[in-house]
Amino acid sequence: MKKPVIFCDFDGTVTMKDNIVSIMENFAPPEWEKLKDGVLSRSISIQEGVGKMFSLLPSTQKEEIIRFVLETAKVREGFSEFVQYTKEHSIPLYIVSGGIDFFVHPMLERYGSFDGIYCNEANFEGTNIQINWPHSCDAECVNQNCGCCKPTIIRELSDNDTHSIVIGDSVTDLEAAKIADTVISRDYLSDQCEELGIPYKPFHTFYDCIDILESLQPVNK
């Protein structure tokens, strides 16, 4: 049987809300809204949109932003149990996020180790926050400006014996969902899967995700 491997989004999936949106709502000038709309409509790339959003913020706000996220971001119900379930069943769990390292890593610390955490990186050396993109697109990616390219990461970590499971909610997960063996989705991603005819299983809490994994009997046994 193929081995299940989970590729889980962070913002809006592990957390109840998208942390980038929350950060921008609280710290950015109004022009961030047009950039967000461009990303969601796919008229500008994720990399361009997110990079320009963060460039609106002064680097001096780093600690304030981290404190804001840690104090306000809520983790989706059942995530701790989900992480434990994957460990007990020896299912590799990768966090693959379009979010930024300076808030993703602090929020995940309490859950112990993961098989890998892939996200974008912030540079605070200049006057304004600059974003680095260490996980760029491979030659097979249709977008080439994903930022943190989830399909590329899936291809790097998969082989012919892998049953890839993508868990996500947003535009950053769509290309990954197109190549996944199983999609567990909510919100925007579910709507897009519906529109494009991509099979998916909806979830609200990570208890739902555990139930879905349990239902994939040929995968889990």
C-alpha positions as CSV (number, residue, x, y, z in Angstrom):
1,M,0.0,0.0,0.0
2,K,1.1,3.6,-0.6
3,K,2.4,5.5,2.4
4,P,0.4,8.5,3.4
5,V,2.3,11.8,3.7
6,I,0.6,14.9,4.9
7,F,1.3,18.4,3.6
8,C,-0.6,20.8,5.8
9,D,-1.1,24.6,5.4
10,F,-0.7,26.9,8.4
11,D,-2.6,30.2,8.1
12,G,-6.4,29.7,8.1
13,T,-5.8,25.9,8.4
14,V,-3.8,25.3,11.6
15,T,-5.0,28.7,12.7
16,M,-8.6,29.9,12.6
17,K,-7.7,33.0,10.6
18,D,-5.1,34.0,8.1
19,N,-2.3,35.6,10.1
20,I,-1.0,37.6,7.2
21,V,-4.4,39.2,6.8
22,S,-4.7,39.8,10.5
23,I,-1.2,41.4,10.6
24,M,-2.1,43.7,7.7
25,E,-5.5,44.7,9.1
26,N,-3.8,45.8,12.3
27,F,-0.5,47.3,11.1
28,A,-0.5,48.1,7.4
29,P,-1.7,51.2,5.6
30,P,-4.9,50.9,3.4
31,E,-3.0,50.0,0.2
32,W,-2.5,46.5,1.4
33,E,-6.1,45.7,0.5
34,K,-5.6,46.1,-3.2
35,L,-2.6,43.8,-3.1
36,K,-4.7,41.2,-1.2
37,D,-7.4,41.4,-3.8
38,G,-4.9,41.0,-6.6
39,V,-3.5,37.8,-5.0
40,L,-7.0,36.3,-4.5
41,S,-8.1,37.1,-8.0
42,R,-4.7,35.7,-9.2
43,S,-4.1,38.9,-11.2
44,I,-0.7,39.2,-9.3
45,S,1.4,36.4,-8.0
46,I,1.5,35.3,-4.4
47,Q,5.1,36.2,-4.2
48,E,4.6,39.7,-5.6
49,G,1.5,40.4,-3.5
50,V,2.8,39.1,-0.1
51,G,6.2,40.7,-0.7
52,K,4.7,44.1,-1.3
53,M,2.3,43.8,1.6
54,F,5.1,43.2,4.1
55,S,7.3,46.0,2.5
56,L,4.6,48.4,3.8
57,L,5.6,47.6,7.4
58,P,8.6,49.0,9.2
59,S,11.2,46.5,10.5
60,T,11.0,48.1,13.9
61,Q,7.6,46.5,14.4
62,K,8.9,42.9,14.4
63,E,8.5,42.2,18.1
64,E,5.2,44.0,18.2
65,I,3.9,41.9,15.4
66,I,5.1,38.6,16.9
67,R,3.5,39.5,20.2
68,F,0.2,40.4,18.4
69,V,0.1,37.0,16.6
70,L,0.9,35.0,19.7
71,E,-1.7,36.8,21.7
72,T,-4.5,36.8,19.1
73,A,-4.1,33.8,16.8
74,K,-6.3,30.9,17.7
75,V,-5.3,27.3,16.7
76,R,-8.0,25.2,15.2
77,E,-9.6,22.7,17.5
78,G,-8.1,19.3,17.5
79,F,-4.7,20.2,16.1
80,S,-2.7,18.9,19.1
81,E,-4.5,15.6,18.9
82,F,-4.0,15.5,15.1
83,V,-0.3,16.0,15.5
84,Q,-0.2,13.2,18.1
85,Y,-2.3,10.9,15.8
86,T,0.2,11.3,13.0
87,K,3.1,10.5,15.3
88,E,1.3,7.4,16.7
89,H,0.6,6.1,13.2
90,S,4.0,7.1,11.8
91,I,2.5,9.4,9.2
92,P,4.9,12.1,8.1
93,L,3.5,15.6,8.7
94,Y,4.9,18.6,6.9
95,I,3.8,22.1,7.5
96,V,3.9,23.8,4.2
97,S,3.0,27.5,4.5
98,G,2.8,30.7,2.5
99,G,3.3,32.4,5.9
100,I,6.5,33.8,7.3
101,D,9.0,32.2,9.6
102,F,9.0,34.8,12.3
103,F,5.4,34.0,13.4
104,V,5.0,30.4,12.0
105,H,7.8,28.9,14.1
106,P,6.9,30.5,17.5
107,M,3.3,29.3,17.1
108,L,4.3,25.7,16.3
109,E,6.9,25.3,19.0
110,R,4.5,24.0,21.6
111,Y,3.6,21.0,19.4
112,G,7.0,19.5,19.3
113,S,8.9,18.4,16.2
114,F,7.5,18.1,12.7
115,D,8.9,16.2,9.8
116,G,9.5,19.6,8.3
117,I,8.3,23.2,8.3
118,Y,8.5,25.0,5.0
119,C,7.6,28.7,4.9
120,N,8.9,32.0,3.7
121,E,11.5,34.1,5.6
122,A,11.5,37.7,6.8
123,N,14.5,40.0,6.6
124,F,14.4,42.9,9.1
125,E,17.8,44.4,8.3
126,G,16.4,47.2,6.1
127,T,14.0,50.0,7.0
128,N,11.0,47.9,6.0
129,I,10.3,44.2,6.2
130,Q,11.6,42.3,3.2
131,I,10.5,38.7,2.4
132,N,12.9,36.0,1.1
133,W,11.6,33.0,-0.8
134,P,13.8,29.9,0.0
135,H,11.3,27.4,-1.5
136,S,11.1,28.5,-5.1
137,C,9.3,26.8,-8.0
138,D,10.7,23.9,-10.0
139,A,10.5,23.6,-13.8
140,E,7.1,21.8,-13.5
141,C,5.3,24.6,-11.6
142,V,2.8,26.4,-13.8
143,N,3.0,29.7,-11.8
144,Q,6.7,30.2,-11.2
145,N,6.0,32.9,-8.6
146,C,4.3,30.9,-5.8
147,G,6.6,32.2,-3.1
148,C,6.7,29.0,-1.0
149,C,5.9,26.6,-3.9
150,K,3.8,23.8,-2.4
151,P,3.7,21.6,-5.5
152,T,7.5,21.7,-5.8
153,I,7.8,20.7,-2.1
154,I,5.3,17.8,-2.6
155,R,7.3,16.6,-5.6
156,E,10.6,16.8,-3.7
157,L,9.2,14.8,-0.8
158,S,7.2,12.2,-2.7
159,D,7.9,9.1,-4.8
160,N,5.8,6.4,-6.5
161,D,4.9,4.9,-3.1
162,T,3.6,8.2,-1.6
163,H,-0.1,8.9,-1.1
164,S,0.0,12.7,-0.8
165,I,-2.6,14.4,1.5
166,V,-3.0,18.1,1.2
167,I,-4.9,20.0,4.0
168,G,-5.6,23.6,3.2
169,D,-8.0,26.5,2.8
170,S,-6.7,29.2,0.4
171,V,-5.2,30.3,-2.9
172,T,-1.8,29.2,-1.8
173,D,-3.1,25.6,-1.6
174,L,-4.8,25.3,-5.0
175,E,-1.9,24.1,-7.1
176,A,-1.0,21.6,-4.4
177,A,-4.5,20.3,-4.4
178,K,-4.4,19.7,-8.1
179,I,-1.6,17.1,-7.7
180,A,-2.6,15.6,-4.4
181,D,-4.0,12.1,-4.0
182,T,-6.4,13.3,-1.2
183,V,-7.5,16.9,-0.6
184,I,-8.9,17.9,2.8
185,S,-10.2,21.5,2.5
186,R,-12.3,24.4,3.7
187,D,-13.3,27.9,2.7
188,Y,-11.7,29.2,-0.6
189,L,-10.0,25.9,-1.4
190,S,-13.2,23.9,-1.2
191,D,-15.0,26.4,-3.5
192,Q,-12.1,26.2,-6.0
193,C,-12.1,22.4,-5.9
194,E,-15.9,22.4,-6.4
195,E,-15.5,24.7,-9.4
196,L,-12.6,22.8,-11.0
197,G,-14.0,19.3,-10.3
198,I,-11.2,18.3,-7.9
199,P,-12.4,15.7,-5.4
200,Y,-12.1,16.9,-1.8
201,K,-13.2,16.2,1.7
202,P,-14.4,19.2,3.8
203,F,-13.2,19.8,7.4
204,H,-13.9,22.3,10.1
205,T,-11.8,20.9,13.0
206,F,-8.7,18.7,13.0
207,Y,-10.9,16.0,14.6
208,D,-12.6,15.9,11.2
209,C,-9.1,15.4,9.7
210,I,-8.4,12.5,12.0
211,D,-11.8,10.9,11.0
212,I,-10.9,11.4,7.3
213,L,-7.5,9.7,7.8
214,E,-9.2,6.8,9.6
215,S,-11.6,6.5,6.6
216,L,-8.6,6.1,4.2
217,Q,-8.3,2.4,5.2
218,P,-6.2,1.3,2.3
219,V,-3.8,4.2,3.0
220,N,-3.5,3.7,6.8
221,K,-3.2,0.0,6.9
